[in-house]
């Protein structure tokens, strides 16, 4: 399952550089996560790095983009080899 950033985001800029896949970018008002690039850091780290550094806890799972661990790992491999 990909992650998403809620409107509780305070634009603190700490999550964007932590994403190994470049899935996080500045949106119109808050940071956003591209679900096609988000692997929850599977294939890179044991836990999602953006969630670990977020000071306001505004990065939950995105219920519209459910994926298994195997799917996330396959996506990470595709991104790595692109």
One Martini backbone bead per residue (centre of mass of N, CA, C, O) as a GRO file, in nm:
protein
   82
    1UNK     BB    1   0.096   0.037   0.024
    2UNK     BB    2   0.068   0.344  -0.009
    3UNK     BB    3   0.128   0.669   0.064
    4UNK     BB    4   0.016   0.971   0.237
    5UNK     BB    5  -0.064   1.322   0.254
    6UNK     BB    6  -0.198   1.533   0.463
    7UNK     BB    7  -0.337   1.847   0.565
    8UNK     BB    8  -0.129   1.846   0.821
    9UNK     BB    9   0.084   1.960   0.670
   10UNK     BB   10   0.382   2.193   0.726
   11UNK     BB   11   0.620   2.217   0.524
   12UNK     BB   12   0.922   2.113   0.643
   13UNK     BB   13   1.106   1.920   0.434
   14UNK     BB   14   1.190   1.621   0.556
   15UNK     BB   15   1.076   1.397   0.354
   16UNK     BB   16   1.184   1.427   0.064
   17UNK     BB   17   1.498   1.338   0.108
   18UNK     BB   18   1.415   1.037   0.224
   19UNK     BB   19   1.328   0.939  -0.054
   20UNK     BB   20   1.449   0.681  -0.264
   21UNK     BB   21   1.220   0.736  -0.517
   22UNK     BB   22   1.095   1.030  -0.552
   23UNK     BB   23   0.775   1.052  -0.442
   24UNK     BB   24   0.830   1.338  -0.321
   25UNK     BB   25   0.647   1.651  -0.347
   26UNK     BB   26   0.554   1.961  -0.423
   27UNK     BB   27   0.263   2.100  -0.401
   28UNK     BB   28   0.039   2.345  -0.390
   29UNK     BB   29   0.026   2.316  -0.048
   30UNK     BB   30   0.153   2.029  -0.024
   31UNK     BB   31   0.281   1.745   0.007
   32UNK     BB   32   0.341   1.464  -0.216
   33UNK     BB   33   0.253   1.127  -0.328
   34UNK     BB   34   0.359   0.895  -0.558
   35UNK     BB   35   0.222   0.582  -0.596
   36UNK     BB   36   0.418   0.477  -0.832
   37UNK     BB   37   0.685   0.527  -0.620
   38UNK     BB   38   0.571   0.399  -0.369
   39UNK     BB   39   0.725   0.148  -0.120
   40UNK     BB   40   0.774   0.204   0.185
   41UNK     BB   41   1.091   0.128   0.149
   42UNK     BB   42   1.096  -0.116   0.004
   43UNK     BB   43   1.433  -0.225  -0.055
   44UNK     BB   44   1.578  -0.017   0.170
   45UNK     BB   45   1.392  -0.028   0.434
   46UNK     BB   46   1.208  -0.116   0.723
   47UNK     BB   47   1.098   0.183   0.711
   48UNK     BB   48   0.937   0.462   0.657
   49UNK     BB   49   1.107   0.757   0.642
   50UNK     BB   50   0.886   0.975   0.642
   51UNK     BB   51   0.747   0.879   0.900
   52UNK     BB   52   0.994   0.899   1.091
   53UNK     BB   53   1.031   1.234   1.036
   54UNK     BB   54   0.752   1.321   1.101
   55UNK     BB   55   0.622   1.569   1.326
   56UNK     BB   56   0.279   1.523   1.257
   57UNK     BB   57   0.157   1.259   1.153
   58UNK     BB   58   0.075   1.275   0.798
   59UNK     BB   59   0.152   0.947   0.701
   60UNK     BB   60  -0.050   0.738   0.567
   61UNK     BB   61  -0.222   0.513   0.431
   62UNK     BB   62  -0.346   0.442   0.105
   63UNK     BB   63  -0.657   0.306   0.031
   64UNK     BB   64  -0.623   0.340  -0.301
   65UNK     BB   65  -0.316   0.175  -0.260
   66UNK     BB   66  -0.305  -0.145  -0.251
   67UNK     BB   67  -0.024  -0.349  -0.126
   68UNK     BB   68   0.196  -0.582  -0.115
   69UNK     BB   69   0.507  -0.669  -0.038
   70UNK     BB   70   0.561  -0.796  -0.317
   71UNK     BB   71   0.469  -0.551  -0.484
   72UNK     BB   72   0.666  -0.346  -0.361
   73UNK     BB   73   0.925  -0.498  -0.442
   74UNK     BB   74   0.872  -0.497  -0.747
   75UNK     BB   75   0.859  -0.191  -0.774
   76UNK     BB   76   1.145  -0.133  -0.670
   77UNK     BB   77   1.287  -0.285  -0.899
   78UNK     BB   78   1.174  -0.120  -1.134
   79UNK     BB   79   1.286   0.153  -1.040
   80UNK     BB   80   1.587   0.069  -1.022
   81UNK     BB   81   1.581  -0.032  -1.346
   82UNK     BB   82   1.493   0.252  -1.498
   0.00000   0.00000   0.00000
